[in-house]
Each structure stands twice: as structure tokens, then as C-alpha cells.
Amino acid sequence: MALSLGWHIIVACLGVGMPAITVFAEWRGHRTGDVHYRLLARRWAKATGVLFAVGAVSGTILSFERACCGPG
């Protein structure tokens, strides 16, 4: 359970922080007209989707581990 929790905390923190960075890159791309920022934002958006999915799965696994093996 500790390994799952450690993994979930890392993935969840990245999943929470990445959208803000992605929005900043998208804004910067629109403001400056630089294609590289828009491309970067598009790639980060895909990574954010993957992080969200992995975080949801790891959180679900944690809930089952708590129900089966946890105290209480």
C-alpha cells in the first residue's frame, strides 16, 4: 500500500500542476505568436490527460487496498 500511495502522490501532484503550466504555454503562444509554445502546450495537454488517467487508476487501487488490507 505504501508503494501505491507514494506513486499516487507523485502522479496526482503532477496532474494538478500541469494544467497551469499548459495554460501558461498556450497563453504565451497566442500572445507572442510563437508556434513552439503552442506545440509545447499541445504536447503537455496530452501528458496531462495521461497523468489524469494514471492518477485515477492509482487512486482506485488505493481505495481497494484500504478496504481489503487496511486497519479498521
PDB file with SEQRES, HELIX, SHEET and CRYST1 records, atoms N, CA, C and O in Angstrom:
SEQRES   1 A   72  MET ALA LEU SER LEU GLY TRP HIS ILE ILE VAL ALA CYS          
SEQRES   2 A   72  LEU GLY VAL GLY MET PRO ALA ILE THR VAL PHE ALA GLU          
SEQRES   3 A   72  TRP ARG GLY HIS ARG THR GLY ASP VAL HIS TYR ARG LEU          
SEQRES   4 A   72  LEU ALA ARG ARG TRP ALA LYS ALA THR GLY VAL LEU PHE          
SEQRES   5 A   72  ALA VAL GLY ALA VAL SER GLY THR ILE LEU SER PHE GLU          
SEQRES   6 A   72  ARG ALA CYS CYS GLY PRO GLY                                  
HELIX    1 AA1 ALA A    2  THR A   32  1                                  31    
HELIX    2 AA2 VAL A   35  CYS A   69  1                                  35    
CRYST1    1.000    1.000    1.000  90.00  90.00  90.00 P 1           1          
ATOM      1  N   MET A   1       0.824  -1.184   0.000  1.00  0.00           N  
ATOM      2  CA  MET A   1       0.000   0.000   0.000  1.00  0.00           C  
ATOM      3  C   MET A   1       0.875   1.258   0.000  1.00  0.00           C  
ATOM      4  O   MET A   1       0.511   2.267  -0.604  1.00  0.00           O  
ATOM      5  N   ALA A   2       2.021   1.198   0.673  1.00  0.00           N  
ATOM      6  CA  ALA A   2       2.897   2.363   0.726  1.00  0.00           C  
ATOM      7  C   ALA A   2       3.449   2.703  -0.661  1.00  0.00           C  
ATOM      8  O   ALA A   2       3.573   3.874  -1.018  1.00  0.00           O  
ATOM      9  N   LEU A   3       3.772   1.684  -1.424  1.00  0.00           N  
ATOM     10  CA  LEU A   3       4.263   1.921  -2.783  1.00  0.00           C  
ATOM     11  C   LEU A   3       3.178   2.560  -3.644  1.00  0.00           C  
ATOM     12  O   LEU A   3       3.446   3.500  -4.392  1.00  0.00           O  
ATOM     13  N   SER A   4       1.969   2.054  -3.538  1.00  0.00           N  
ATOM     14  CA  SER A   4       0.853   2.626  -4.298  1.00  0.00           C  
ATOM     15  C   SER A   4       0.578   4.067  -3.891  1.00  0.00           C  
ATOM     16  O   SER A   4       0.326   4.921  -4.741  1.00  0.00           O  
ATOM     17  N   LEU A   5       0.628   4.332  -2.602  1.00  0.00           N  
ATOM     18  CA  LEU A   5       0.378   5.690  -2.115  1.00  0.00           C  
ATOM     19  C   LEU A   5       1.471   6.649  -2.571  1.00  0.00           C  
ATOM     20  O   LEU A   5       1.185   7.774  -2.979  1.00  0.00           O  
ATOM     21  N   GLY A   6       2.724   6.202  -2.502  1.00  0.00           N  
ATOM     22  CA  GLY A   6       3.827   7.042  -2.963  1.00  0.00           C  
ATOM     23  C   GLY A   6       3.711   7.377  -4.437  1.00  0.00           C  
ATOM     24  O   GLY A   6       3.922   8.518  -4.847  1.00  0.00           O  
ATOM     25  N   TRP A   7       3.372   6.369  -5.231  1.00  0.00           N  
ATOM     26  CA  TRP A   7       3.193   6.571  -6.674  1.00  0.00           C  
ATOM     27  C   TRP A   7       2.025   7.519  -6.930  1.00  0.00           C  
ATOM     28  O   TRP A   7       2.129   8.423  -7.759  1.00  0.00           O  
ATOM     29  N   HIS A   8       0.919   7.317  -6.225  1.00  0.00           N  
ATOM     30  CA  HIS A   8      -0.266   8.140  -6.432  1.00  0.00           C  
ATOM     31  C   HIS A   8      -0.004   9.599  -6.069  1.00  0.00           C  
ATOM     32  O   HIS A   8      -0.470  10.497  -6.771  1.00  0.00           O  
ATOM     33  N   ILE A   9       0.722   9.849  -5.001  1.00  0.00           N  
ATOM     34  CA  ILE A   9       1.002  11.225  -4.592  1.00  0.00           C  
ATOM     35  C   ILE A   9       1.821  11.946  -5.654  1.00  0.00           C  
ATOM     36  O   ILE A   9       1.540  13.099  -5.984  1.00  0.00           O  
ATOM     37  N   ILE A  10       2.829  11.273  -6.186  1.00  0.00           N  
ATOM     38  CA  ILE A  10       3.659  11.893  -7.220  1.00  0.00           C  
ATOM     39  C   ILE A  10       2.840  12.187  -8.472  1.00  0.00           C  
ATOM     40  O   ILE A  10       2.897  13.294  -9.007  1.00  0.00           O  
ATOM     41  N   VAL A  11       2.089  11.211  -8.933  1.00  0.00           N  
ATOM     42  CA  VAL A  11       1.302  11.376 -10.161  1.00  0.00           C  
ATOM     43  C   VAL A  11       0.199  12.412  -9.961  1.00  0.00           C  
ATOM     44  O   VAL A  11      -0.063  13.224 -10.849  1.00  0.00           O  
ATOM     45  N   ALA A  12      -0.442  12.385  -8.803  1.00  0.00           N  
ATOM     46  CA  ALA A  12      -1.524  13.341  -8.545  1.00  0.00           C  
ATOM     47  C   ALA A  12      -0.995  14.775  -8.482  1.00  0.00           C  
ATOM     48  O   ALA A  12      -1.636  15.692  -8.996  1.00  0.00           O  
ATOM     49  N   CYS A  13       0.148  14.973  -7.867  1.00  0.00           N  
ATOM     50  CA  CYS A  13       0.726  16.328  -7.812  1.00  0.00           C  
ATOM     51  C   CYS A  13       1.092  16.837  -9.189  1.00  0.00           C  
ATOM     52  O   CYS A  13       0.854  18.002  -9.508  1.00  0.00           O  
ATOM     53  N   LEU A  14       1.663  15.982  -9.999  1.00  0.00           N  
ATOM     54  CA  LEU A  14       1.973  16.385 -11.374  1.00  0.00           C  
ATOM     55  C   LEU A  14       0.689  16.664 -12.158  1.00  0.00           C  
ATOM     56  O   LEU A  14       0.632  17.609 -12.945  1.00  0.00           O  
ATOM     57  N   GLY A  15      -0.325  15.851 -11.945  1.00  0.00           N  
ATOM     58  CA  GLY A  15      -1.597  16.041 -12.632  1.00  0.00           C  
ATOM     59  C   GLY A  15      -2.314  17.312 -12.224  1.00  0.00           C  
ATOM     60  O   GLY A  15      -3.074  17.873 -13.013  1.00  0.00           O  
ATOM     61  N   VAL A  16      -2.086  17.772 -11.012  1.00  0.00           N  
ATOM     62  CA  VAL A  16      -2.706  19.014 -10.552  1.00  0.00           C  
ATOM     63  C   VAL A  16      -1.928  20.230 -11.064  1.00  0.00           C  
ATOM     64  O   VAL A  16      -2.530  21.250 -11.401  1.00  0.00           O  
ATOM     65  N   GLY A  17      -0.606  20.131 -11.125  1.00  0.00           N  
ATOM     66  CA  GLY A  17       0.214  21.270 -11.523  1.00  0.00           C  
ATOM     67  C   GLY A  17       0.353  21.483 -13.024  1.00  0.00           C  
ATOM     68  O   GLY A  17       0.541  22.612 -13.478  1.00  0.00           O  
ATOM     69  N   MET A  18       0.261  20.409 -13.792  1.00  0.00           N  
ATOM     70  CA  MET A  18       0.486  20.515 -15.239  1.00  0.00           C  
ATOM     71  C   MET A  18      -0.522  21.399 -15.977  1.00  0.00           C  
ATOM     72  O   MET A  18      -0.117  22.113 -16.894  1.00  0.00           O  
ATOM     73  N   PRO A  19      -1.812  21.391 -15.627  1.00  0.00           N  
ATOM     74  CA  PRO A  19      -2.731  22.261 -16.364  1.00  0.00           C  
ATOM     75  C   PRO A  19      -2.366  23.744 -16.294  1.00  0.00           C  
ATOM     76  O   PRO A  19      -2.537  24.465 -17.277  1.00  0.00           O  
ATOM     77  N   ALA A  20      -1.872  24.203 -15.161  1.00  0.00           N  
ATOM     78  CA  ALA A  20      -1.484  25.613 -15.044  1.00  0.00           C  
ATOM     79  C   ALA A  20      -0.308  25.932 -15.962  1.00  0.00           C  
ATOM     80  O   ALA A  20      -0.283  26.983 -16.604  1.00  0.00           O  
ATOM     81  N   ILE A  21       0.652  25.036 -16.023  1.00  0.00           N  
ATOM     82  CA  ILE A  21       1.800  25.241 -16.902  1.00  0.00           C  
ATOM     83  C   ILE A  21       1.361  25.195 -18.362  1.00  0.00           C  
ATOM     84  O   ILE A  21       1.854  25.959 -19.192  1.00  0.00           O  
ATOM     85  N   THR A  22       0.433  24.296 -18.667  1.00  0.00           N  
ATOM     86  CA  THR A  22      -0.069  24.172 -20.034  1.00  0.00           C  
ATOM     87  C   THR A  22      -0.820  25.432 -20.459  1.00  0.00           C  
ATOM     88  O   THR A  22      -0.653  25.917 -21.578  1.00  0.00           O  
ATOM     89  N   VAL A  23      -1.643  25.955 -19.561  1.00  0.00           N  
ATOM     90  CA  VAL A  23      -2.382  27.189 -19.863  1.00  0.00           C  
ATOM     91  C   VAL A  23      -1.410  28.346 -20.084  1.00  0.00           C  
ATOM     92  O   VAL A  23      -1.620  29.175 -20.970  1.00  0.00           O  
ATOM     93  N   PHE A  24      -0.355  28.403 -19.286  1.00  0.00           N  
ATOM     94  CA  PHE A  24       0.631  29.465 -19.470  1.00  0.00           C  
ATOM     95  C   PHE A  24       1.313  29.353 -20.835  1.00  0.00           C  
ATOM     96  O   PHE A  24       1.487  30.358 -21.523  1.00  0.00           O  
ATOM     97  N   ALA A  25       1.698  28.137 -21.231  1.00  0.00           N  
ATOM     98  CA  ALA A  25       2.347  27.956 -22.532  1.00  0.00           C  
ATOM     99  C   ALA A  25       1.387  28.301 -23.668  1.00  0.00           C  
ATOM    100  O   ALA A  25       1.796  28.896 -24.666  1.00  0.00           O  
ATOM    101  N   GLU A  26       0.124  27.935 -23.524  1.00  0.00           N  
ATOM    102  CA  GLU A  26      -0.874  28.259 -24.548  1.00  0.00           C  
ATOM    103  C   GLU A  26      -1.072  29.778 -24.646  1.00  0.00           C  
ATOM    104  O   GLU A  26      -1.131  30.334 -25.743  1.00  0.00           O  
ATOM    105  N   TRP A  27      -1.173  30.430 -23.503  1.00  0.00           N  
ATOM    106  CA  TRP A  27      -1.329  31.887 -23.485  1.00  0.00           C  
ATOM    107  C   TRP A  27      -0.127  32.571 -24.117  1.00  0.00           C  
ATOM    108  O   TRP A  27      -0.265  33.507 -24.905  1.00  0.00           O  
ATOM    109  N   ARG A  28       1.054  32.084 -23.755  1.00  0.00           N  
ATOM    110  CA  ARG A  28       2.283  32.667 -24.295  1.00  0.00           C  
ATOM    111  C   ARG A  28       2.351  32.483 -25.818  1.00  0.00           C  
ATOM    112  O   ARG A  28       2.797  33.376 -26.540  1.00  0.00           O  
ATOM    113  N   GLY A  29       1.909  31.328 -26.290  1.00  0.00           N  
ATOM    114  CA  GLY A  29       1.891  31.084 -27.728  1.00  0.00           C  
ATOM    115  C   GLY A  29       0.944  32.003 -28.466  1.00  0.00           C  
ATOM    116  O   GLY A  29       1.260  32.489 -29.552  1.00  0.00           O  
ATOM    117  N   HIS A  30      -0.223  32.245 -27.876  1.00  0.00           N  
ATOM    118  CA  HIS A  30      -1.178  33.164 -28.506  1.00  0.00           C  
ATOM    119  C   HIS A  30      -0.683  34.604 -28.453  1.00  0.00           C  
ATOM    120  O   HIS A  30      -0.849  35.367 -29.405  1.00  0.00           O  
ATOM    121  N   ARG A  31      -0.084  34.956 -27.348  1.00  0.00           N  
ATOM    122  CA  ARG A  31       0.366  36.334 -27.181  1.00  0.00           C  
ATOM    123  C   ARG A  31       1.542  36.681 -28.093  1.00  0.00           C  
ATOM    124  O   ARG A  31       1.560  37.746 -28.709  1.00  0.00           O  
ATOM    125  N   THR A  32       2.531  35.771 -28.180  1.00  0.00           N  
ATOM    126  CA  THR A  32       3.720  36.056 -28.979  1.00  0.00           C  
ATOM    127  C   THR A  32       3.592  35.579 -30.418  1.00  0.00           C  
ATOM    128  O   THR A  32       4.333  36.024 -31.294  1.00  0.00           O  
ATOM    129  N   GLY A  33       2.648  34.671 -30.659  1.00  0.00           N  
ATOM    130  CA  GLY A  33       2.514  34.109 -31.999  1.00  0.00           C  
ATOM    131  C   GLY A  33       3.554  33.038 -32.295  1.00  0.00           C  
ATOM    132  O   GLY A  33       3.708  32.617 -33.441  1.00  0.00           O  
ATOM    133  N   ASP A  34       4.265  32.600 -31.266  1.00  0.00           N  
ATOM    134  CA  ASP A  34       5.305  31.589 -31.435  1.00  0.00           C  
ATOM    135  C   ASP A  34       4.671  30.201 -31.528  1.00  0.00           C  
ATOM    136  O   ASP A  34       3.933  29.783 -30.636  1.00  0.00           O  
ATOM    137  N   VAL A  35       4.964  29.508 -32.598  1.00  0.00           N  
ATOM    138  CA  VAL A  35       4.398  28.181 -32.834  1.00  0.00           C  
ATOM    139  C   VAL A  35       4.947  27.168 -31.828  1.00  0.00           C  
ATOM    140  O   VAL A  35       4.262  26.207 -31.476  1.00  0.00           O  
ATOM    141  N   HIS A  36       6.161  27.378 -31.375  1.00  0.00           N  
ATOM    142  CA  HIS A  36       6.774  26.429 -30.453  1.00  0.00           C  
ATOM    143  C   HIS A  36       6.023  26.348 -29.123  1.00  0.00           C  
ATOM    144  O   HIS A  36       5.892  25.269 -28.545  1.00  0.00           O  
ATOM    145  N   TYR A  37       5.539  27.472 -28.646  1.00  0.00           N  
ATOM    146  CA  TYR A  37       4.767  27.458 -27.402  1.00  0.00           C  
ATOM    147  C   TYR A  37       3.449  26.704 -27.591  1.00  0.00           C  
ATOM    148  O   TYR A  37       3.029  25.958 -26.707  1.00  0.00           O  
ATOM    149  N   ARG A  38       2.811  26.894 -28.717  1.00  0.00           N  
ATOM    150  CA  ARG A  38       1.558  26.188 -28.978  1.00  0.00           C  
ATOM    151  C   ARG A  38       1.787  24.689 -29.104  1.00  0.00           C  
ATOM    152  O   ARG A  38       0.986  23.894 -28.611  1.00  0.00           O  
ATOM    153  N   LEU A  39       2.871  24.300 -29.758  1.00  0.00           N  
ATOM    154  CA  LEU A  39       3.213  22.891 -29.865  1.00  0.00           C  
ATOM    155  C   LEU A  39       3.524  22.296 -28.497  1.00  0.00           C  
ATOM    156  O   LEU A  39       3.114  21.178 -28.187  1.00  0.00           O  
ATOM    157  N   LEU A  40       4.254  23.055 -27.685  1.00  0.00           N  
ATOM    158  CA  LEU A  40       4.572  22.615 -26.336  1.00  0.00           C  
ATOM    159  C   LEU A  40       3.300  22.440 -25.507  1.00  0.00           C  
ATOM    160  O   LEU A  40       3.160  21.455 -24.781  1.00  0.00           O  
ATOM    161  N   ALA A  41       2.381  23.385 -25.615  1.00  0.00           N  
ATOM    162  CA  ALA A  41       1.123  23.303 -24.874  1.00  0.00           C  
ATOM    163  C   ALA A  41       0.313  22.095 -25.322  1.00  0.00           C  
ATOM    164  O   ALA A  41      -0.302  21.427 -24.491  1.00  0.00           O  
ATOM    165  N   ARG A  42       0.301  21.805 -26.605  1.00  0.00           N  
ATOM    166  CA  ARG A  42      -0.438  20.649 -27.109  1.00  0.00           C  
ATOM    167  C   ARG A  42       0.146  19.342 -26.573  1.00  0.00           C  
ATOM    168  O   ARG A  42      -0.596  18.432 -26.202  1.00  0.00           O  
ATOM    169  N   ARG A  43       1.462  19.253 -26.536  1.00  0.00           N  
ATOM    170  CA  ARG A  43       2.117  18.051 -26.004  1.00  0.00           C  
ATOM    171  C   ARG A  43       1.870  17.911 -24.512  1.00  0.00           C  
ATOM    172  O   ARG A  43       1.610  16.811 -24.025  1.00  0.00           O  
ATOM    173  N   TRP A  44       1.950  19.013 -23.786  1.00  0.00           N  
ATOM    174  CA  TRP A  44       1.704  18.972 -22.350  1.00  0.00           C  
ATOM    175  C   TRP A  44       0.251  18.617 -22.047  1.00  0.00           C  
ATOM    176  O   TRP A  44      -0.026  17.967 -21.039  1.00  0.00           O  
ATOM    177  N   ALA A  45      -0.673  19.033 -22.901  1.00  0.00           N  
ATOM    178  CA  ALA A  45      -2.079  18.690 -22.703  1.00  0.00           C  
ATOM    179  C   ALA A  45      -2.276  17.178 -22.815  1.00  0.00           C  
ATOM    180  O   ALA A  45      -3.037  16.589 -22.047  1.00  0.00           O  
ATOM    181  N   LYS A  46      -1.593  16.556 -23.768  1.00  0.00           N  
ATOM    182  CA  LYS A  46      -1.676  15.100 -23.897  1.00  0.00           C  
ATOM    183  C   LYS A  46      -1.071  14.421 -22.673  1.00  0.00           C  
ATOM    184  O   LYS A  46      -1.627  13.445 -22.170  1.00  0.00           O  
ATOM    185  N   ALA A  47       0.051  14.923 -22.193  1.00  0.00           N  
ATOM    186  CA  ALA A  47       0.679  14.358 -20.997  1.00  0.00           C  
ATOM    187  C   ALA A  47      -0.218  14.532 -19.775  1.00  0.00           C  
ATOM    188  O   ALA A  47      -0.269  13.654 -18.913  1.00  0.00           O  
ATOM    189  N   THR A  48      -0.920  15.650 -19.697  1.00  0.00           N  
ATOM    190  CA  THR A  48      -1.834  15.886 -18.582  1.00  0.00           C  
ATOM    191  C   THR A  48      -2.980  14.878 -18.600  1.00  0.00           C  
ATOM    192  O   THR A  48      -3.404  14.400 -17.548  1.00  0.00           O  
ATOM    193  N   GLY A  49      -3.477  14.559 -19.780  1.00  0.00           N  
ATOM    194  CA  GLY A  49      -4.523  13.543 -19.893  1.00  0.00           C  
ATOM    195  C   GLY A  49      -4.056  12.185 -19.419  1.00  0.00           C  
ATOM    196  O   GLY A  49      -4.793  11.469 -18.741  1.00  0.00           O  
ATOM    197  N   VAL A  50      -2.836  11.830 -19.772  1.00  0.00           N  
ATOM    198  CA  VAL A  50      -2.275  10.557 -19.318  1.00  0.00           C  
ATOM    199  C   VAL A  50      -2.083  10.573 -17.806  1.00  0.00           C  
ATOM    200  O   VAL A  50      -2.411   9.600 -17.128  1.00  0.00           O  
ATOM    201  N   LEU A  51      -1.555  11.673 -17.276  1.00  0.00           N  
ATOM    202  CA  LEU A  51      -1.365  11.771 -15.825  1.00  0.00           C  
ATOM    203  C   LEU A  51      -2.698  11.681 -15.085  1.00  0.00           C  
ATOM    204  O   LEU A  51      -2.779  11.058 -14.026  1.00  0.00           O  
ATOM    205  N   PHE A  52      -3.735  12.293 -15.633  1.00  0.00           N  
ATOM    206  CA  PHE A  52      -5.052  12.221 -15.003  1.00  0.00           C  
ATOM    207  C   PHE A  52      -5.555  10.778 -14.969  1.00  0.00           C  
ATOM    208  O   PHE A  52      -6.069  10.319 -13.948  1.00  0.00           O  
ATOM    209  N   ALA A  53      -5.406  10.070 -16.085  1.00  0.00           N  
ATOM    210  CA  ALA A  53      -5.863   8.681 -16.143  1.00  0.00           C  
ATOM    211  C   ALA A  53      -5.085   7.796 -15.173  1.00  0.00           C  
ATOM    212  O   ALA A  53      -5.676   6.983 -14.463  1.00  0.00           O  
ATOM    213  N   VAL A  54      -3.767   7.952 -15.143  1.00  0.00           N  
ATOM    214  CA  VAL A  54      -2.943   7.147 -14.236  1.00  0.00           C  
ATOM    215  C   VAL A  54      -3.264   7.486 -12.784  1.00  0.00           C  
ATOM    216  O   VAL A  54      -3.305   6.592 -11.938  1.00  0.00           O  
ATOM    217  N   GLY A  55      -3.490   8.752 -12.484  1.00  0.00           N  
ATOM    218  CA  GLY A  55      -3.850   9.153 -11.127  1.00  0.00           C  
ATOM    219  C   GLY A  55      -5.201   8.590 -10.695  1.00  0.00           C  
ATOM    220  O   GLY A  55      -5.370   8.188  -9.544  1.00  0.00           O  
ATOM    221  N   ALA A  56      -6.157   8.562 -11.612  1.00  0.00           N  
ATOM    222  CA  ALA A  56      -7.465   7.995 -11.285  1.00  0.00           C  
ATOM    223  C   ALA A  56      -7.366   6.494 -11.015  1.00  0.00           C  
ATOM    224  O   ALA A  56      -7.978   5.981 -10.078  1.00  0.00           O  
ATOM    225  N   VAL A  57      -6.599   5.810 -11.835  1.00  0.00           N  
ATOM    226  CA  VAL A  57      -6.432   4.368 -11.638  1.00  0.00           C  
ATOM    227  C   VAL A  57      -5.690   4.081 -10.341  1.00  0.00           C  
ATOM    228  O   VAL A  57      -6.084   3.190  -9.589  1.00  0.00           O  
ATOM    229  N   SER A  58      -4.621   4.824 -10.071  1.00  0.00           N  
ATOM    230  CA  SER A  58      -3.869   4.568  -8.838  1.00  0.00           C  
ATOM    231  C   SER A  58      -4.699   4.915  -7.603  1.00  0.00           C  
ATOM    232  O   SER A  58      -4.561   4.261  -6.569  1.00  0.00           O  
ATOM    233  N   GLY A  59      -5.549   5.923  -7.689  1.00  0.00           N  
ATOM    234  CA  GLY A  59      -6.439   6.247  -6.576  1.00  0.00           C  
ATOM    235  C   GLY A  59      -7.484   5.166  -6.348  1.00  0.00           C  
ATOM    236  O   GLY A  59      -7.832   4.867  -5.205  1.00  0.00           O  
ATOM    237  N   THR A  60      -7.985   4.581  -7.426  1.00  0.00           N  
ATOM    238  CA  THR A  60      -8.936   3.481  -7.303  1.00  0.00           C  
ATOM    239  C   THR A  60      -8.275   2.267  -6.666  1.00  0.00           C  
ATOM    240  O   THR A  60      -8.866   1.603  -5.814  1.00  0.00           O  
ATOM    241  N   ILE A  61      -7.051   1.983  -7.084  1.00  0.00           N  
ATOM    242  CA  ILE A  61      -6.308   0.873  -6.495  1.00  0.00           C  
ATOM    243  C   ILE A  61      -6.108   1.107  -5.000  1.00  0.00           C  
ATOM    244  O   ILE A  61      -6.241   0.183  -4.198  1.00  0.00           O  
ATOM    245  N   LEU A  62      -5.791   2.334  -4.635  1.00  0.00           N  
ATOM    246  CA  LEU A  62      -5.614   2.655  -3.216  1.00  0.00           C  
ATOM    247  C   LEU A  62      -6.890   2.426  -2.411  1.00  0.00           C  
ATOM    248  O   LEU A  62      -6.830   1.941  -1.281  1.00  0.00           O  
ATOM    249  N   SER A  63      -8.023   2.764  -2.971  1.00  0.00           N  
ATOM    250  CA  SER A  63      -9.272   2.576  -2.233  1.00  0.00           C  
ATOM    251  C   SER A  63      -9.553   1.092  -2.002  1.00  0.00           C  
ATOM    252  O   SER A  63     -10.060   0.712  -0.947  1.00  0.00           O  
ATOM    253  N   PHE A  64      -9.225   0.255  -2.985  1.00  0.00           N  
ATOM    254  CA  PHE A  64      -9.410  -1.182  -2.790  1.00  0.00           C  
ATOM    255  C   PHE A  64      -8.396  -1.743  -1.797  1.00  0.00           C  
ATOM    256  O   PHE A  64      -8.731  -2.618  -0.998  1.00  0.00           O  
ATOM    257  N   GLU A  65      -7.169  -1.250  -1.839  1.00  0.00           N  
ATOM    258  CA  GLU A  65      -6.184  -1.707  -0.870  1.00  0.00           C  
ATOM    259  C   GLU A  65      -6.590  -1.332   0.549  1.00  0.00           C  
ATOM    260  O   GLU A  65      -6.394  -2.111   1.481  1.00  0.00           O  
ATOM    261  N   ARG A  66      -7.142  -0.171   0.710  1.00  0.00           N  
ATOM    262  CA  ARG A  66      -7.592   0.285   2.040  1.00  0.00           C  
ATOM    263  C   ARG A  66      -8.747  -0.573   2.523  1.00  0.00           C  
ATOM    264  O   ARG A  66      -8.806  -0.927   3.701  1.00  0.00           O  
ATOM    265  N   ALA A  67      -9.657  -0.908   1.635  1.00  0.00           N  
ATOM    266  CA  ALA A  67     -10.829  -1.695   2.028  1.00  0.00           C  
ATOM    267  C   ALA A  67     -10.447  -3.127   2.376  1.00  0.00           C  
ATOM    268  O   ALA A  67     -11.012  -3.712   3.300  1.00  0.00           O  
ATOM    269  N   CYS A  68      -9.505  -3.689   1.652  1.00  0.00           N  
ATOM    270  CA  CYS A  68      -9.133  -5.085   1.864  1.00  0.00           C  
ATOM    271  C   CYS A  68      -8.116  -5.265   2.968  1.00  0.00           C  
ATOM    272  O   CYS A  68      -8.268  -6.145   3.815  1.00  0.00           O  
ATOM    273  N   CYS A  69      -7.099  -4.458   2.972  1.00  0.00           N  
ATOM    274  CA  CYS A  69      -5.924  -4.736   3.813  1.00  0.00           C  
ATOM    275  C   CYS A  69      -5.678  -3.707   4.898  1.00  0.00           C  
ATOM    276  O   CYS A  69      -4.842  -3.938   5.771  1.00  0.00           O  
ATOM    277  N   GLY A  70      -6.364  -2.594   4.877  1.00  0.00           N  
ATOM    278  CA  GLY A  70      -6.089  -1.530   5.827  1.00  0.00           C  
ATOM    279  C   GLY A  70      -6.681  -1.805   7.193  1.00  0.00           C  
ATOM    280  O   GLY A  70      -7.529  -2.684   7.347  1.00  0.00           O  
ATOM    281  N   PRO A  71      -6.233  -1.055   8.181  1.00  0.00           N  
ATOM    282  CA  PRO A  71      -6.796  -1.221   9.530  1.00  0.00           C  
ATOM    283  C   PRO A  71      -8.215  -0.705   9.608  1.00  0.00           C  
ATOM    284  O   PRO A  71      -8.605   0.188   8.856  1.00  0.00           O  
ATOM    285  N   GLY A  72      -8.948  -1.245  10.479  1.00  0.00           N  
ATOM    286  CA  GLY A  72     -10.301  -0.748  10.684  1.00  0.00           C  
ATOM    287  C   GLY A  72     -11.289  -1.642  10.162  1.00  0.00           C  
ATOM    288  O   GLY A  72     -12.485  -1.364  10.258  1.00  0.00           O  
TER     289      GLY A  72                                                      
END                                                                             
